[in-house]
Amino acid sequence: YNKSDYPAPACSSIRGHAIHITDISGITLPGTSLSSYCYAYMFAGCPLTTIPYSLFNTIATVTYSANHQYCLKGMFFNCTSLTEIPSSVILATKRVGYGCFEYMFCECTNLTTIYSGLLRATGLTATYSYATECYKGMFQGGTSLTTIPNGFLPATSLDQKSYESMFQGFTSLTTIPANLLPITNLRTYGGQMC
């Protein structure tokens, strides 16, 4: 992992306008139909301290397809003031898209708390063939997180590279549950696994 490979913007840009958001309480992302990159890097680099429980209410039940590549990629990338992801936040309850949550919380260096229930999609395999790299690097560089909660990764079926580098760079990690990966089915392609 080389931090310089993932340069963080000073703050996000929405439709070409630089923003410096400190509070997103009360915001719900619109849309039950998403497109590729639609919310990518939206709040990257912003000094947010929390994520409102309602932010993903509308899109949490979207069934992702090939048109949903990287839709939430890097959304909170380098939000170094973020200390926890509230237990009420749910990202997806059905299948997920290719690279959809890739680097979503990457470089959130003060993130100390994540809860079970954030990632609820249980099938990330060929049946759901768009799940490749879905959580790649999601929490990469999270140097303050000490514990991965029991049941955090519920998927029993995985597509290739689903969890690649998900917790890379976790220098403070001390506790990992015994059943972290309850996998019963792995999809490989060219020898590449999850």
Backbone as a chain_set.jsonl record, in Angstrom:
{"seq": "YNKSDYPAPACSSIRGHAIHITDISGITLPGTSLSSYCYAYMFAGCPLTTIPYSLFNTIATVTYSANHQYCLKGMFFNCTSLTEIPSSVILATKRVGYGCFEYMFCECTNLTTIYSGLLRATGLTATYSYATECYKGMFQGGTSLTTIPNGFLPATSLDQKSYESMFQGFTSLTTIPANLLPITNLRTYGGQMC", "coords": {"N": [[0.838, -1.185, 0.0], [0.7, 2.061, -0.981], [0.461, 5.206, 0.003], [0.665, 7.497, -1.573], [-0.289, 6.693, -3.985], [-2.942, 7.16, -3.992], [-4.049, 9.982, -4.195], [-5.53, 12.431, -2.189], [-8.256, 14.614, -2.648], [-8.503, 18.099, -1.766], [-10.976, 18.856, -0.834], [-14.273, 17.836, -1.657], [-15.901, 17.966, -4.91], [-18.729, 19.119, -6.39], [-20.396, 18.967, -9.295], [-18.377, 20.54, -10.426], [-17.96, 22.622, -8.65], [-16.097, 23.701, -5.984], [-16.302, 22.497, -2.678], [-16.727, 22.76, 0.878], [-17.668, 20.998, 3.149], [-18.968, 20.593, 6.382], [-21.021, 19.522, 7.83], [-23.481, 17.16, 7.307], [-25.935, 16.464, 8.202], [-29.303, 15.41, 8.103], [-29.4, 15.015, 5.376], [-30.392, 13.007, 2.658], [-29.387, 10.758, 0.28], [-30.568, 11.02, -2.971], [-32.444, 8.873, -5.168], [-33.313, 5.813, -6.623], [-32.387, 4.601, -8.664], [-29.277, 4.265, -9.825], [-26.199, 5.531, -11.279], [-23.022, 4.811, -12.832], [-20.274, 5.942, -10.919], [-21.816, 7.949, -9.694], [-21.965, 9.066, -7.049], [-19.337, 9.187, -6.394], [-16.457, 10.046, -4.575], [-17.746, 12.192, -3.342], [-17.831, 13.507, -0.768], [-15.185, 13.592, -0.196], [-12.285, 14.296, 1.64], [-13.539, 16.226, 3.182], [-14.178, 17.845, 6.337], [-15.849, 16.089, 8.007], [-17.52, 14.871, 10.924], [-19.317, 12.931, 11.535], [-21.681, 10.581, 10.103], [-24.899, 10.928, 8.927], [-27.662, 8.878, 9.912], [-29.655, 8.705, 8.017], [-28.591, 9.087, 5.49], [-28.133, 7.036, 3.536], [-30.641, 5.905, 3.243], [-32.49, 5.781, 1.02], [-31.011, 4.594, -1.083], [-30.043, 2.216, -0.047], [-31.48, -0.092, -0.543], [-31.255, -0.587, -3.205], [-30.879, -2.679, -6.025], [-28.005, -3.493, -7.311], [-26.409, -3.238, -10.53], [-24.715, -3.83, -13.692], [-24.601, -1.218, -14.443], [-23.92, 0.226, -12.264], [-21.269, 0.803, -11.517], [-18.665, 1.612, -9.356], [-20.192, 3.512, -7.916], [-20.292, 4.651, -5.304], [-17.699, 5.067, -4.752], [-14.861, 6.021, -2.919], [-16.281, 7.915, -1.433], [-16.107, 9.049, 1.185], [-13.429, 9.43, 1.329], [-10.373, 10.119, 2.859], [-11.513, 11.602, 4.932], [-10.593, 12.769, 7.581], [-11.535, 13.616, 10.05], [-13.611, 12.053, 10.736], [-14.833, 9.834, 13.08], [-16.451, 7.67, 13.736], [-18.696, 5.29, 12.245], [-21.982, 5.451, 12.397], [-24.123, 3.037, 14.039], [-26.601, 2.831, 12.889], [-26.355, 3.244, 10.192], [-26.722, 1.814, 7.032], [-25.377, 0.333, 4.242], [-25.944, -1.344, 1.956], [-28.468, -3.678, 1.177], [-29.035, -5.594, -0.613], [-27.719, -7.147, -3.599], [-24.471, -5.945, -4.638], [-22.628, -3.462, -6.558], [-19.987, -3.486, -9.089], [-16.961, -2.593, -7.772], [-18.267, -0.81, -6.14], [-18.197, 0.176, -3.419], [-15.592, 0.78, -3.197], [-12.678, 2.002, -1.733], [-14.159, 3.666, -0.065], [-14.059, 4.589, 2.662], [-11.402, 5.034, 2.844], [-8.302, 6.063, 4.135], [-9.418, 7.36, 6.32], [-8.279, 8.254, 8.922], [-8.801, 8.652, 11.642], [-10.906, 7.091, 12.288], [-12.467, 5.111, 14.566], [-14.494, 3.366, 15.24], [-16.551, 0.861, 13.93], [-19.529, -0.838, 12.987], [-21.278, -4.003, 13.167], [-23.545, -4.901, 10.638], [-23.377, -2.818, 8.889], [-22.517, -3.688, 6.362], [-24.585, -5.545, 4.636], [-25.198, -7.185, 2.493], [-25.251, -10.501, 1.448], [-24.656, -12.276, -0.604], [-22.141, -12.368, -2.843], [-21.33, -13.338, -5.372], [-20.932, -15.186, -8.5], [-23.627, -15.398, -9.201], [-24.389, -12.921, -8.547], [-22.963, -11.2, -10.414], [-21.721, -8.733, -10.572], [-20.23, -8.0, -8.462], [-17.461, -7.892, -8.207], [-14.527, -6.675, -6.747], [-15.993, -5.127, -4.952], [-15.776, -4.17, -2.257], [-13.208, -3.295, -2.162], [-10.322, -2.05, -0.664], [-11.833, -0.566, 1.129], [-11.661, 0.387, 3.836], [-9.044, 1.037, 3.948], [-5.93, 2.091, 5.248], [-6.904, 2.934, 7.662], [-5.799, 3.807, 10.403], [-6.475, 4.039, 13.121], [-8.414, 2.263, 13.952], [-9.178, -0.394, 16.093], [-10.611, -2.73, 16.433], [-12.403, -5.23, 14.684], [-15.727, -5.811, 14.406], [-17.688, -8.653, 15.528], [-19.368, -10.579, 13.125], [-19.189, -8.67, 11.119], [-18.502, -8.971, 8.39], [-20.709, -10.392, 6.553], [-21.078, -11.931, 4.248], [-21.457, -15.013, 2.593], [-20.848, -15.97, 0.189], [-18.513, -15.117, -2.234], [-17.24, -12.891, -4.75], [-14.5, -12.455, -7.052], [-11.782, -10.692, -5.631], [-13.365, -9.297, -3.798], [-12.959, -8.419, -1.111], [-10.469, -7.281, -1.265], [-7.603, -5.779, 0.021], [-9.067, -4.522, 2.003], [-8.728, -3.937, 4.76], [-6.157, -3.022, 4.826], [-3.175, -1.607, 6.1], [-3.963, -1.182, 8.698], [-2.711, -0.397, 11.391], [-3.208, -0.342, 14.115], [-4.899, -2.39, 14.714], [-6.13, -4.879, 16.804], [-8.015, -6.789, 17.481], [-9.759, -9.377, 15.988], [-12.594, -11.088, 14.944], [-13.197, -14.623, 15.363], [-14.835, -15.794, 13.447], [-14.669, -14.173, 11.164], [-14.745, -14.379, 8.334], [-17.251, -15.96, 7.028], [-17.323, -17.754, 4.796], [-18.655, -19.79, 2.228], [-18.63, -20.207, -0.433], [-16.524, -19.467, -3.07], [-15.699, -17.417, -5.817], [-13.541, -17.641, -8.475], [-11.27, -16.24, -10.83], [-8.984, -16.724, -13.245], [-7.235, -17.505, -11.252], [-7.393, -15.548, -9.318], [-8.553, -14.585, -6.185], [-10.892, -13.721, -3.584]], "CA": [[0.0, 0.0, 0.0], [1.455, 3.294, -1.079], [-0.494, 6.3, 0.187], [0.763, 8.465, -2.672], [-1.039, 6.19, -5.143], [-4.329, 7.582, -3.839], [-4.03, 11.37, -3.747], [-6.822, 12.9, -1.697], [-8.592, 15.987, -2.966], [-8.602, 18.961, -0.593], [-12.347, 18.585, -0.464], [-14.969, 17.319, -2.817], [-16.389, 18.874, -5.935], [-20.02, 18.738, -6.936], [-20.627, 19.672, -10.556], [-17.312, 21.5, -10.708], [-17.855, 23.66, -7.628], [-15.399, 23.244, -4.791], [-17.118, 22.635, -1.478], [-16.06, 22.478, 2.137], [-18.81, 20.635, 3.971], [-18.641, 20.107, 7.718], [-22.192, 18.877, 8.425], [-24.422, 16.656, 6.302], [-27.105, 15.943, 8.903], [-30.57, 15.653, 7.418], [-29.302, 14.737, 3.942], [-30.621, 11.654, 2.164], [-29.003, 10.69, -1.127], [-31.731, 10.662, -3.777], [-32.293, 7.918, -6.25], [-33.442, 4.37, -6.519], [-31.703, 4.175, -9.871], [-27.978, 4.925, -9.772], [-25.329, 5.358, -12.443], [-21.615, 4.662, -12.471], [-19.587, 7.094, -10.332], [-22.764, 9.019, -9.373], [-21.629, 9.719, -5.78], [-17.914, 8.949, -6.149], [-15.656, 11.115, -3.954], [-18.642, 13.306, -3.059], [-17.439, 14.239, 0.434], [-13.764, 13.304, 0.028], [-11.471, 15.353, 2.226], [-14.311, 17.163, 3.994], [-13.974, 17.616, 7.777], [-17.053, 15.549, 8.63], [-17.269, 14.11, 12.144], [-20.25, 11.813, 11.579], [-22.512, 10.327, 8.93], [-26.268, 10.781, 9.417], [-28.265, 7.565, 9.654], [-30.571, 8.786, 6.874], [-27.894, 9.367, 4.24], [-28.278, 5.954, 2.564], [-31.971, 5.299, 3.346], [-33.107, 5.531, -0.276], [-30.225, 3.744, -1.969], [-29.619, 0.975, 0.611], [-32.214, -1.244, -1.068], [-31.044, -0.689, -4.646], [-30.24, -3.888, -6.524], [-26.976, -2.98, -8.205], [-26.195, -3.964, -11.783], [-23.528, -3.4, -14.429], [-24.645, 0.241, -14.577], [-23.623, 0.832, -10.974], [-19.85, 0.666, -11.212], [-17.987, 2.65, -8.565], [-21.132, 4.592, -7.627], [-19.983, 5.302, -4.025], [-16.237, 4.978, -4.615], [-14.156, 7.129, -2.275], [-17.225, 8.937, -0.985], [-15.584, 9.707, 2.388], [-11.972, 9.291, 1.236], [-9.565, 11.119, 3.563], [-12.276, 12.393, 5.904], [-9.799, 12.441, 8.763], [-12.244, 13.972, 11.284], [-14.634, 11.031, 10.959], [-14.377, 8.912, 14.121], [-17.265, 6.463, 13.752], [-19.806, 5.131, 11.32], [-23.058, 5.092, 13.317], [-24.687, 1.698, 13.885], [-27.841, 2.895, 12.107], [-26.033, 3.385, 8.77], [-26.715, 0.566, 6.265], [-24.986, 0.686, 2.877], [-26.645, -2.12, 0.936], [-29.102, -4.877, 1.705], [-29.131, -6.563, -1.708], [-26.427, -7.304, -4.255], [-23.715, -4.703, -4.781], [-22.046, -3.264, -7.878], [-18.544, -3.585, -9.324], [-16.193, -1.5, -7.166], [-19.231, 0.158, -5.626], [-17.772, 0.79, -2.159], [-14.137, 0.823, -3.255], [-12.014, 3.137, -1.072], [-15.186, 4.544, 0.492], [-13.573, 5.21, 3.893], [-9.949, 4.965, 2.774], [-7.561, 7.165, 4.761], [-10.137, 7.967, 7.45], [-7.27, 7.849, 9.897], [-9.291, 8.747, 13.014], [-12.052, 6.2, 12.429], [-12.196, 4.156, 15.642], [-15.619, 2.463, 15.476], [-17.441, 0.387, 12.875], [-20.491, -1.761, 13.588], [-21.872, -5.063, 12.353], [-24.789, -4.427, 10.052], [-23.066, -1.843, 7.844], [-22.473, -4.447, 5.116], [-25.591, -6.591, 4.817], [-25.313, -8.067, 1.324], [-24.632, -11.783, 1.79], [-24.225, -12.999, -1.793], [-21.267, -11.553, -3.693], [-20.722, -14.304, -6.288], [-21.312, -15.192, -9.909], [-25.051, -15.101, -9.295], [-24.373, -11.459, -8.492], [-21.678, -11.1, -11.11], [-21.196, -7.378, -10.606], [-19.665, -7.726, -7.143], [-15.998, -7.875, -8.224], [-13.873, -5.527, -6.105], [-17.032, -4.278, -4.368], [-15.33, -3.518, -1.029], [-11.756, -3.148, -2.279], [-9.71, -0.9, 0.015], [-12.893, 0.24, 1.743], [-11.182, 1.045, 5.057], [-7.583, 1.057, 3.825], [-5.251, 3.218, 5.887], [-7.59, 3.319, 8.898], [-4.779, 3.496, 11.403], [-6.957, 4.141, 14.503], [-9.367, 1.201, 14.259], [-8.546, -1.471, 16.853], [-11.442, -3.933, 16.476], [-13.404, -5.534, 13.661], [-16.769, -6.464, 15.192], [-18.214, -9.963, 15.176], [-20.423, -10.518, 12.12], [-19.044, -7.493, 10.254], [-18.489, -9.403, 7.0], [-21.682, -11.484, 6.57], [-21.184, -12.65, 2.974], [-21.043, -16.414, 2.57], [-20.42, -16.192, -1.196], [-17.721, -13.959, -2.65], [-16.702, -12.756, -6.084], [-13.063, -12.186, -6.985], [-11.277, -9.444, -5.067], [-14.418, -8.599, -3.055], [-12.424, -7.78, 0.091], [-9.053, -6.97, -1.493], [-7.002, -4.64, 0.736], [-10.114, -3.851, 2.764], [-8.202, -3.442, 6.031], [-4.712, -2.818, 4.688], [-2.645, -0.431, 6.783], [-4.561, -1.048, 10.022], [-1.58, -0.609, 12.293], [-3.661, -0.446, 15.506], [-5.848, -3.496, 14.823], [-5.741, -5.892, 17.784], [-9.065, -7.785, 17.665], [-10.455, -9.872, 14.801], [-13.416, -12.218, 15.382], [-12.83, -15.931, 14.817], [-15.669, -16.087, 12.278], [-14.66, -12.975, 10.317], [-15.111, -14.738, 6.963], [-18.083, -17.166, 7.021], [-17.441, -18.037, 3.367], [-18.899, -21.168, 1.799], [-18.505, -20.257, -1.889], [-15.619, -18.47, -3.646], [-15.62, -17.372, -7.263], [-12.211, -17.235, -8.899], [-11.068, -16.024, -12.262], [-7.54, -16.622, -13.489], [-6.496, -17.707, -10.015], [-7.58, -14.454, -8.388], [-9.618, -14.858, -5.242], [-11.417, -12.562, -2.892]], "C": [[0.876, 1.239, 0.0], [0.461, 4.45, -1.075], [-0.47, 7.287, -0.975], [0.059, 7.994, -3.944], [-2.48, 6.657, -5.137], [-4.382, 9.02, -3.348], [-5.423, 11.841, -3.354], [-7.074, 14.34, -2.122], [-8.706, 16.808, -1.685], [-10.009, 18.878, -0.008], [-13.048, 18.21, -1.755], [-15.366, 18.406, -3.801], [-17.705, 18.331, -6.455], [-20.291, 19.624, -8.14], [-19.626, 20.812, -10.775], [-17.136, 22.597, -9.683], [-17.183, 23.096, -6.387], [-16.282, 23.467, -3.583], [-16.279, 22.297, -0.258], [-17.153, 22.205, 3.162], [-18.344, 20.097, 5.316], [-19.805, 19.36, 8.362], [-23.138, 18.433, 7.313], [-25.669, 16.056, 6.968], [-28.37, 16.328, 8.14], [-30.55, 15.36, 5.931], [-29.599, 13.258, 3.684], [-30.252, 11.66, 0.696], [-30.209, 10.257, -1.947], [-31.419, 9.533, -4.752], [-32.484, 6.471, -5.873], [-32.845, 3.753, -7.773], [-30.397, 4.952, -9.944], [-27.202, 4.697, -11.054], [-23.888, 5.24, -11.966], [-21.041, 5.994, -11.997], [-20.523, 8.197, -9.831], [-22.46, 9.751, -8.063], [-20.151, 9.551, -5.433], [-17.22, 10.216, -5.634], [-16.481, 12.343, -3.565], [-18.214, 14.148, -1.855], [-15.955, 14.05, 0.753], [-13.029, 14.523, 0.574], [-12.223, 16.348, 3.082], [-14.161, 16.831, 5.48], [-15.247, 17.158, 8.49], [-16.684, 14.775, 9.892], [-18.2, 12.915, 12.264], [-21.019, 11.709, 10.263], [-23.938, 10.163, 9.433], [-26.862, 9.427, 9.025], [-29.111, 7.564, 8.391], [-29.885, 8.896, 5.518], [-28.154, 8.314, 3.166], [-29.67, 5.303, 2.565], [-32.572, 4.917, 2.004], [-32.335, 4.516, -1.101], [-29.796, 2.422, -1.344], [-30.303, -0.256, 0.036], [-32.109, -1.377, -2.585], [-30.411, -2.039, -4.971], [-29.265, -3.432, -7.602], [-26.81, -3.86, -9.441], [-24.915, -3.458, -12.44], [-23.476, -1.88, -14.591], [-24.262, 0.968, -13.298], [-22.161, 0.707, -10.59], [-19.337, 1.889, -10.457], [-18.916, 3.776, -8.103], [-20.865, 5.319, -6.302], [-18.477, 5.294, -3.746], [-15.671, 6.232, -3.949], [-15.038, 8.208, -1.688], [-16.726, 9.726, 0.224], [-14.054, 9.596, 2.462], [-11.293, 10.455, 1.968], [-10.389, 12.065, 4.438], [-11.67, 12.092, 7.274], [-10.452, 12.853, 10.077], [-13.313, 12.951, 11.644], [-14.112, 10.006, 11.965], [-15.203, 7.635, 14.201], [-18.292, 6.488, 12.628], [-20.944, 4.637, 12.201], [-23.68, 3.727, 13.004], [-25.96, 1.69, 13.047], [-27.596, 3.019, 10.603], [-25.957, 2.003, 8.116], [-26.409, 0.936, 4.82], [-25.769, -0.057, 1.811], [-27.232, -3.369, 1.555], [-29.218, -5.964, 0.645], [-27.765, -6.695, -2.362], [-25.774, -5.943, -4.497], [-23.028, -4.65, -6.141], [-20.528, -3.359, -7.906], [-17.85, -2.36, -8.723], [-17.045, -0.47, -6.449], [-18.772, 0.893, -4.37], [-16.253, 0.896, -2.068], [-13.611, 2.127, -2.655], [-12.98, 4.107, -0.395], [-14.735, 5.29, 1.742], [-12.049, 5.157, 3.967], [-9.33, 6.238, 3.351], [-8.388, 7.96, 5.767], [-9.352, 7.564, 8.694], [-7.717, 7.944, 11.352], [-10.533, 7.897, 13.26], [-11.716, 5.131, 13.471], [-13.294, 3.118, 15.803], [-16.392, 2.152, 14.206], [-18.336, -0.683, 13.502], [-20.89, -2.864, 12.62], [-23.196, -4.519, 11.836], [-24.565, -3.393, 8.957], [-23.108, -2.511, 6.475], [-23.424, -5.626, 5.233], [-25.746, -7.534, 3.639], [-24.574, -9.361, 1.619], [-24.154, -12.567, 0.583], [-23.428, -12.106, -2.717], [-20.577, -12.441, -4.718], [-21.237, -14.162, -7.705], [-22.79, -14.944, -10.121], [-25.244, -13.597, -9.297], [-23.075, -11.007, -9.142], [-21.092, -9.696, -11.193], [-20.456, -7.023, -9.325], [-18.142, -7.706, -7.101], [-15.486, -6.559, -7.632], [-14.848, -4.602, -5.374], [-16.6, -3.539, -3.101], [-13.812, -3.293, -1.018], [-11.272, -1.876, -1.573], [-10.673, -0.036, 0.799], [-12.437, 1.019, 2.969], [-9.663, 1.189, 5.066], [-6.99, 2.296, 4.492], [-5.928, 3.706, 7.158], [-6.752, 2.991, 10.108], [-5.264, 3.543, 12.851], [-7.913, 3.025, 14.9], [-8.649, 0.041, 14.955], [-9.303, -2.786, 16.762], [-12.354, -4.041, 15.263], [-14.491, -6.312, 14.393], [-17.2, -7.817, 14.647], [-19.365, -9.795, 14.176], [-20.314, -9.364, 11.139], [-19.084, -7.848, 8.769], [-19.419, -10.613, 6.859], [-21.728, -12.348, 5.316], [-20.667, -14.08, 3.092], [-20.568, -16.809, 1.177], [-19.711, -14.938, -1.675], [-17.296, -14.042, -4.107], [-15.215, -12.425, -5.937], [-12.773, -10.78, -6.474], [-12.316, -8.651, -4.281], [-13.874, -7.813, -1.871], [-10.959, -7.38, -0.058], [-8.64, -5.691, -0.764], [-7.985, -3.896, 1.629], [-9.598, -3.231, 4.058], [-6.692, -3.221, 5.983], [-4.279, -1.531, 5.391], [-3.257, -0.187, 8.151], [-3.501, -1.353, 11.082], [-1.986, -0.745, 13.751], [-4.592, -1.624, 15.747], [-5.328, -4.574, 15.774], [-6.757, -7.024, 17.9], [-9.786, -8.102, 16.367], [-11.286, -11.069, 15.248], [-13.018, -13.516, 14.676], [-13.602, -16.261, 13.545], [-15.75, -14.887, 11.325], [-15.15, -13.272, 8.908], [-15.913, -16.046, 6.944], [-18.359, -17.676, 5.599], [-17.681, -19.528, 3.114], [-18.714, -21.32, 0.296], [-17.607, -19.118, -2.381], [-15.65, -18.549, -5.155], [-14.227, -16.901, -7.631], [-12.187, -17.05, -10.396], [-9.576, -15.858, -12.471], [-6.724, -16.748, -12.227], [-6.646, -16.607, -9.005], [-8.764, -14.766, -7.479], [-10.012, -13.576, -4.547], [-10.345, -11.808, -2.129]], "O": [[1.701, 1.427, 0.894], [-0.286, 4.644, -2.034], [-1.507, 7.855, -1.318], [-0.166, 8.779, -4.865], [-3.169, 6.566, -6.153], [-4.729, 9.258, -2.191], [-6.381, 11.665, -4.107], [-6.199, 15.193, -1.973], [-8.98, 16.252, -0.622], [-10.175, 18.836, 1.211], [-12.452, 18.269, -2.83], [-15.187, 19.598, -3.552], [-17.77, 17.19, -6.912], [-20.401, 20.845, -8.032], [-19.982, 21.893, -11.242], [-16.243, 23.432, -9.829], [-17.657, 22.118, -5.809], [-16.939, 24.502, -3.469], [-15.249, 21.629, -0.358], [-17.514, 23.082, 3.947], [-17.447, 19.257, 5.387], [-19.606, 18.638, 9.338], [-23.544, 19.239, 6.476], [-26.368, 15.24, 6.368], [-28.482, 17.432, 7.605], [-31.59, 15.448, 5.278], [-29.119, 12.38, 4.399], [-30.755, 12.489, -0.062], [-30.815, 9.227, -1.65], [-30.264, 9.288, -5.101], [-31.884, 5.974, -4.92], [-32.805, 2.532, -7.92], [-30.411, 6.172, -10.108], [-27.506, 3.785, -11.823], [-23.584, 5.542, -10.812], [-21.289, 7.04, -12.598], [-20.051, 9.302, -9.563], [-22.682, 10.959, -7.983], [-19.762, 9.757, -4.283], [-17.381, 11.303, -6.188], [-15.93, 13.44, -3.474], [-18.236, 15.377, -1.924], [-15.527, 14.328, 1.873], [-13.139, 15.628, 0.043], [-11.605, 17.241, 3.661], [-14.032, 15.661, 5.841], [-15.67, 17.776, 9.467], [-15.655, 14.1, 9.929], [-17.911, 11.98, 13.011], [-21.005, 12.619, 9.434], [-24.173, 9.322, 10.302], [-26.593, 8.906, 7.943], [-29.268, 6.521, 7.757], [-30.554, 8.806, 4.488], [-28.372, 8.66, 2.005], [-29.855, 4.254, 1.949], [-33.115, 3.82, 1.869], [-32.938, 3.663, -1.753], [-29.235, 1.576, -2.042], [-29.759, -1.356, 0.12], [-32.807, -2.197, -3.183], [-29.506, -2.488, -4.267], [-29.68, -3.03, -8.688], [-27.042, -5.069, -9.398], [-24.129, -2.744, -11.818], [-22.41, -1.323, -14.849], [-24.278, 2.198, -13.255], [-21.858, 0.519, -9.411], [-19.546, 3.032, -10.863], [-18.452, 4.901, -7.915], [-21.185, 6.502, -6.19], [-18.053, 5.497, -2.608], [-15.962, 7.355, -4.361], [-14.57, 9.325, -1.465], [-16.903, 10.942, 0.281], [-13.472, 9.663, 3.544], [-11.602, 11.621, 1.724], [-9.992, 13.21, 4.655], [-12.181, 11.26, 8.024], [-9.961, 12.467, 11.138], [-13.86, 12.987, 12.746], [-13.076, 9.381, 11.737], [-14.709, 6.616, 14.683], [-18.694, 7.543, 12.137], [-20.884, 3.517, 12.707], [-23.75, 3.32, 11.845], [-26.356, 0.638, 12.544], [-28.538, 2.91, 9.818], [-25.225, 1.129, 8.579], [-27.105, 1.764, 4.233], [-26.217, 0.559, 0.845], [-26.584, -4.042, 2.357], [-29.47, -7.125, 0.969], [-26.752, -6.383, -1.736], [-26.454, -4.919, -4.552], [-22.866, -5.678, -6.799], [-19.872, -3.315, -6.866], [-18.123, -1.228, -9.121], [-16.579, 0.637, -6.18], [-18.943, 2.108, -4.27], [-15.701, 1.081, -0.984], [-14.049, 3.216, -3.027], [-12.63, 5.267, -0.178], [-14.993, 6.486, 1.877], [-11.48, 5.23, 5.055], [-9.79, 7.347, 3.078], [-8.08, 9.121, 6.035], [-9.732, 6.643, 9.416], [-7.067, 7.365, 12.223], [-11.143, 7.98, 14.326], [-10.792, 4.341, 13.28], [-13.069, 2.086, 16.435], [-16.833, 3.054, 13.494], [-17.929, -1.356, 14.449], [-20.846, -2.683, 11.403], [-23.88, -3.764, 12.527], [-25.475, -3.12, 8.174], [-23.672, -1.957, 5.532], [-23.087, -6.619, 5.879], [-26.369, -8.587, 3.775], [-23.403, -9.334, 1.997], [-23.313, -13.454, 0.733], [-23.979, -11.182, -3.314], [-19.369, -12.321, -4.922], [-21.88, -13.177, -8.066], [-23.175, -14.338, -11.121], [-26.138, -13.068, -9.957], [-22.188, -10.485, -8.466], [-20.059, -9.5, -11.832], [-20.093, -5.865, -9.123], [-17.577, -7.515, -6.024], [-15.961, -5.477, -7.979], [-14.559, -3.419, -5.196], [-17.011, -2.399, -2.888], [-13.218, -3.119, 0.046], [-11.75, -0.775, -1.849], [-10.361, 1.114, 1.105], [-12.788, 2.189, 3.124], [-9.074, 1.442, 6.117], [-7.491, 3.407, 4.318], [-5.58, 4.764, 7.682], [-6.989, 1.981, 10.769], [-4.527, 3.12, 13.742], [-8.195, 2.861, 16.086], [-7.631, -0.447, 14.464], [-8.722, -3.848, 16.984], [-12.997, -3.069, 14.865], [-14.21, -7.373, 14.951], [-17.087, -8.085, 13.451], [-20.238, -8.951, 14.375], [-21.259, -9.102, 10.396], [-19.646, -7.096, 7.973], [-18.971, -11.748, 7.025], [-22.361, -13.403, 5.327], [-19.583, -14.323, 3.622], [-19.955, -17.862, 1.003], [-20.233, -13.831, -1.545], [-17.027, -15.124, -4.63], [-14.735, -12.151, -4.837], [-13.441, -9.814, -6.844], [-12.159, -7.442, -4.115], [-14.275, -6.671, -1.645], [-10.279, -7.162, 0.945], [-9.27, -4.646, -0.926], [-7.744, -2.74, 1.974], [-9.99, -2.119, 4.413], [-6.032, -3.238, 7.022], [-4.942, -0.5, 5.284], [-3.096, 0.895, 8.714], [-3.433, -2.47, 11.595], [-1.19, -1.22, 14.56], [-5.031, -1.837, 16.876], [-4.238, -5.114, 15.584], [-6.412, -8.11, 18.366], [-10.352, -7.218, 15.724], [-10.749, -11.984, 15.872], [-12.561, -13.499, 13.533], [-13.077, -16.937, 12.66], [-16.805, -14.629, 10.746], [-15.904, -12.479, 8.343], [-15.327, -17.125, 6.855], [-19.499, -17.988, 5.255], [-17.023, -20.396, 3.687], [-18.647, -22.443, -0.205], [-17.894, -17.946, -2.137], [-15.629, -19.644, -5.717], [-13.777, -15.864, -7.144], [-12.985, -17.634, -11.129], [-8.971, -14.937, -11.922], [-5.641, -16.17, -12.124], [-6.079, -16.704, -7.917], [-9.834, -15.159, -7.942], [-9.532, -12.492, -4.877], [-10.637, -10.798, -1.489]]}, "num_chains": 1, "name": "protein.A"}
